[in-house]
Amino acid sequence: MRGLLAVLLVMVVGACSSRKVEVGTGVTPSSGVSLNVSNTLSQDVNVYVTSGGTDLLVGQVAANSTKALAVNGVAAGSTVSLKAVTVDGTRTYTRDDVVLSGTYAWTLP
């Protein structure tokens, strides 16, 4: 009887042991398009691409600087709107009907 109990105990412990699990986020598909944003303002801006009524944050550009921002999740050739919002939220700049293909240059303001 003790032998049977020992075998069952070993089986239960083996069944309850932990397994190695790897968790990660999926890779966002790259569309091969980017924005080259020149921010001539005196404060940083958050840059968004609006596609299908949804704003997608693509990055932040520091004051008086230029930065290349990859646009992931939007297909090349899509017509979108661009939006830049100052970090304090007081000013918003937009550009409508932009066809994304390759690298699109945008100078603020």
Secondary structure, DSSP 4 states (H G I P E B T S, - for coil): -HHHHHHHHHHHHHHTS-------PPPPPEEEEEEEEEE-SSS-EEEEEEETTEEEEEEEE-TTEEEEEEEESS-TT-EEEEEEEETTSS-EEEEEEEEPSSEEEEEE-
